[in-house]
Amino acid sequence: MGLAYKIFRKLINIKVKYILGAKVVALCDYEKVSKSRCIIASNHISNFDPPVVGSFIPTPIHFLAKEELFKFRPFGWLISSFNAIPVKRGVVDKRAIKSVNEILNKDESILIFPEGSRKNFTAKPGIGLLALNTKSRILPVYVENSNHIFQCLFRIKRLKIVFGKPIEPSYYENLPLEKSSYRQFSNEILEIIKGLKNES
């Protein structure tokens, strides 16, 4: 783990835990699960989601970010240094898929949002495609109120992160490698994530 990544992860984690008063619900040993090849799948409601979720993962993780964010070079350099991978929205980005495959094949973890963006509320087939083709373990995560940071700061709302039980490759190994399966499994992953909402 790079020193800068390690320092910033710790600082963000302290802020999330103590300044924002986050409540963490762990239905599994998520630190252990995320140490080897794993797709961390979370709902997406705020730009704060990647650092909030990533701050609880003890090893460096990668995450996808829309290509537009890299056009401003200083910011693009910054998020690249924290393992962001550019992805084109609205198309099948083969370059991004290749990068994710390489990360997973190196036994590392990546954070993916099944909806693709904050403004979308249905699952895209991408996470299903990646899971089925790499046979990776999936760690579902539900984030609540990361889009209300100031209310969380003043304890009007409560920031909550729920780490669900991992979805093992054996759960979906019989699904065929085809488009309908990718979409079907992506939808199922998103429903599992939403089902964590009431965990406390």
Summary of the structure (lengths in Angstrom):
residues: 200
radius of gyration: 16.1
end to end distance: 31.5
largest distance: 48.7
contacts: 625
relative contact order: 0.20
helix: 43%
strand: 18%
